[in-house]
Amino acid sequence: MNTLSFSDRLLVAMDAEKLSQADLARRVGVSRAAINQVVSGATKGMKPDNLVAVARALNVRVEWLAMGEEPMRPEVITATDREVLRYLRGLQASRKQNLIALIRDISMSG
């Protein structure tokens, strides 16, 4: 867990998305003053529905924004990742272990 305050995390995420307080307020459907209260530290948090909306607007995990639980961004799983996982789930346990060993060997040699 990181040691940034809620308002610091909000500012980090806004900066990463290049959003102003007004931009974020419009995306979330709250007043700019409401965002400013959180950014300035006058308010320590948000109502759950606004917290979720802000996290979505900033493309960050709710857990990171609310509590600082890493990682900041949601993990991106590609179509290829999903395909590999689909095949992996269909394998017997012993074959999964063999495949893991093979992948480990390939990744270490490359």
N, C-alpha and C positions, 0 to 999 in steps of 0.2 A: 504494500500500500504506500502511495506517495504522501508527502506531507503538505502538499498544496491545499490551501483553503478552497471551499466551494467557489467563491468568487474568482480565485486565481485559476481554477480549472476552467471555469466558464470563459475567462479572458483568453486562456491558452487555446481553447477550442474555437472561439470566435476569430482569433488571429489566424489560426490554421485554415479556416474557411474564408478568411478575408471578409468577414461580416461586421458591420457596425451594429451598435445597439438598436438603431432604428430598423435595420435590415432584419435582425433576429426577431424583433418585436412583431414586424409584419408577417414573417414566416410562421410564427407561433400563434399569432392572434391575441397578443397582449399589448399593453401600452409600453412605450419606450421608457416611461417612468418606472414601470415594474421591473424591467430589465436593469435599469440604472440602479435601483435599490439593491439588487442582488450583486451587481458588479462592484458597487461602492462598499459592500459589506454591511449596509444598513439592514438588510434582510439576510438571514443565514441560509435560507433554502427556498424551495418552491413547493407548491401543491403538487401531488403526484402526477396529475394529468399534464400540468405544465412542464414538469421535469421531463416526462417522456417526450413531449412535443419538442422541447429544446434539444434533448439528446438526438432525436431524429433529425432535426433541422441542422444540427452541427455534425452529424455523422459520427457520433461517439456513443460508447456504451453507457447506458443509464447508470450502471454500477460504478463506472469511472467518474462520471459527473457528480453523482450523489456522494460517493464515499472515497473516491480515489483508487478504487480497485483496478489494477492493471489487467489487461492492456486498455489503452485509451480507445482505440478503434476496434470495431467488430472484426473478427477474423473473416477474411474473404476466402470462400471456397469456390473454386472454378468448376466448370462443367467437367473438366478432365479429372479433378479431384473426386467429384461425385461418382464418376464412372468407375474409377479405381476402387472406391469404397464399396460400391455396389457389388463388384466382383469379389472383393475381399470378404464381404459378409457371407457370401455363398460358399466359402471354403471351409473344410474341416479344420479343427484347431491345429493339428499337426502340420497341415499344409500352410496355414497362416504363419506358423513359426519358421518354416523353411523359406517362405517368401520374404519375411522380415529379415532373415539372415542374408538372403540374396541382395535385397535392397541395401542393407547396411554395407555389404562388400562392394557393391557398385558405387555407392556414394563415397566411400573411403578411397576408392581407386581413381576417382575422377577428378 
